[in-house]
């Protein structure tokens, strides 16, 4: 029974390490422009256009 618990802990540790490794995303963005939008006294809407240099797609 003790080996089963150790195996479960080892599997959980490996799975957690794998999940942390795969969720580490790095995006190389280039901002093409920023424009001001609707502003009120409590909030503002700002539009931006960005391009991911790692996976360039046509901007529309």
RAKASUL-V841569 format. One record per pair of residues at least 12 apart in sequence whose ideal C-beta (glycine too) atoms are under 7 Angstrom apart, sorted by the first residue. I is the first residue (numbers start at 1). J is the second residue. D is the distance in Angstrom with one decimal. If there is no record, write none. Layout:
I;J;D
I;J;D
This chain:
27;52;5.6
27;54;6.3
28;52;6.8
28;53;4.2
28;54;5.0
29;50;4.7
29;51;6.9
29;52;5.9
30;50;6.7
30;51;4.9
30;53;5.8
31;48;6.1
31;50;5.2
32;49;4.4
32;50;6.7
32;51;6.0
32;59;7.0
33;49;5.0
34;46;6.6
34;48;5.1
35;47;4.9
